């Protein structure tokens, strides 16, 4: 049995804020603003897992008004989604994602992000795709006002090889 999930996340960018993506701190003059660590990629992937399980969205599990999650490491959110997924007998088949960010170029960081996701999703790295696109200088991404990430994930039940 398979379930597909889709997740999306947007954060505002501001000068001199940290930019954390896929669990990595990335050198940048602009960073994402959020209640947690504003890891847009992890939020989109976490949202996709909740979506595949029809368990609401990331905000319904981790409210952005709850002091508990202030500056939280978003790997904690992903870990909870993975825990619920496993509790329901599912595992990840593959994930594909897109980060929309004007600057900096993310290519040098992509494989490390894939590694982080693979480890946390308990799958091989060749089952994890992370792509990066600019906003071509138009829209909020292109004007460096925002970062956006989207992810689709496929979950399977009883598809483990062991
Ligand atoms: Mg978010």
Boltz pocket constraint, residues with backbone or C-beta under 6 A from the ligand:
constraints:
  - pocket:
      binder: B
      contacts: [[A, 9], [A, 10], [A, 11], [A, 34], [A, 38], [A, 39], [A, 40], [A, 43]]
      max_distance: 6.0
